[in-house]
């Protein structure tokens, strides 16, 4: 499912405790960031964050699906030496 389709998924009203479309996308985004860090050979999020001028605790939150600004996402994608298209090409099915 394309990322925009995921984001437009609406949560039913009522007592449903399943994650919303935005929560699912943020979780996938965090997983993608973590996967790329590990592929780049960084076993520690702290070392990656330090070497790329991210706040270590905030970077940890990004990898765990916390909300982030678009400018921060651009900085992360740049740190992985990728384009946005390359970044979103995997992990968002």
C-alpha positions in Angstrom: 0.0 0.0 0.0 1.5 3.4 -0.9 2.5 5.6 1.9 -0.2 8.3 1.1 -2.9 5.6 1.2 -1.6 4.5 4.6 -1.7 8.0 5.9 -5.3 8.5 4.8 -6.6 5.4 6.6 -9.1 6.6 9.1 -9.6 5.0 12.5 -13.1 3.8 13.3 -14.7 5.6 16.2 -15.6 3.6 19.3 -13.4 1.5 21.5 -11.0 0.3 18.8 -7.5 0.3 20.2 -5.7 -0.6 16.9 -3.2 1.9 15.7 -4.2 4.7 13.3 -2.8 5.0 9.8 -0.5 7.8 11.0 0.8 5.6 13.8 1.5 2.8 11.4 3.4 5.1 9.0 5.5 6.5 11.9 6.3 3.0 13.1 7.4 2.0 9.5 9.4 5.3 9.3 11.2 4.5 12.6 11.9 0.9 11.4 13.3 2.2 8.1 15.6 4.7 9.9 16.9 1.9 12.3 17.4 -0.6 9.4 19.4 1.9 7.4 21.6 2.8 10.4 22.4 -0.9 11.0 23.1 -1.4 7.3 25.6 1.4 7.5 27.4 -0.5 10.2 26.3 1.5 13.2 25.3 -0.9 16.0 24.7 2.0 18.3 22.1 4.7 17.7 24.2 7.0 19.9 27.3 6.8 17.8 25.4 7.4 14.6 23.6 10.4 16.2 26.8 11.9 17.6 28.6 11.5 14.2 25.8 13.1 12.3 25.0 15.9 14.8 21.6 14.7 16.1 20.6 14.8 19.7 21.1 11.2 20.8 17.9 10.9 22.8 15.8 12.6 20.1 17.3 10.3 17.4 16.4 7.3 19.5 12.8 8.6 19.5 12.8 8.8 15.7 13.9 5.2 15.4 10.9 4.3 17.7 8.3 6.0 15.6 8.0 9.4 17.3 6.9 12.3 15.3 9.6 14.4 13.5 9.8 17.5 11.4 10.2 17.3 7.7 13.5 19.2 7.9 14.7 16.5 10.4 13.7 13.8 8.0 15.7 15.5 5.2 18.7 15.6 7.5 18.4 11.9 8.3 18.0 11.0 4.7 21.1 13.1 3.8 23.1 11.4 6.6 22.4 8.1 4.9 23.6 9.6 1.6 20.2 8.9 -0.1 17.5 10.6 -2.0 14.0 10.8 -0.6 12.9 8.4 -3.3 15.6 5.9 -2.3 14.6 6.2 1.4 10.9 5.6 0.7 11.5 2.8 -1.8 11.6 0.1 0.9 9.8 -0.6 4.2 6.5 1.1 3.5 4.5 -1.7 1.9 
